[in-house]
Amino acid sequence: MTAALRFCRHCDEPLTDPEDAVYVGHEPANSGPGWDIWAHRAHADLIGPDPVAARILVRVLIARASRPGT
């Protein structure tokens, strides 16, 4: 069995050196187990939350705050 090729979430470059790879988190999938997120050690702090998910959450929070009586 071959090792999986990992890519940096920030720069999309392959992570060829295992010492430089940093596990950032896990991203669930709609069906199946999802996948792990990896980054170069220098890029690990540059990865933020998914902007689409954050935008959806902001819209939900604004809609809740706009309802009278809540």
Beta strands, then each sheet from edge to edge (+ up, - down):
strand 1: 21-27
strand 2: 35-40
sheet 1: 1+ 2-
end
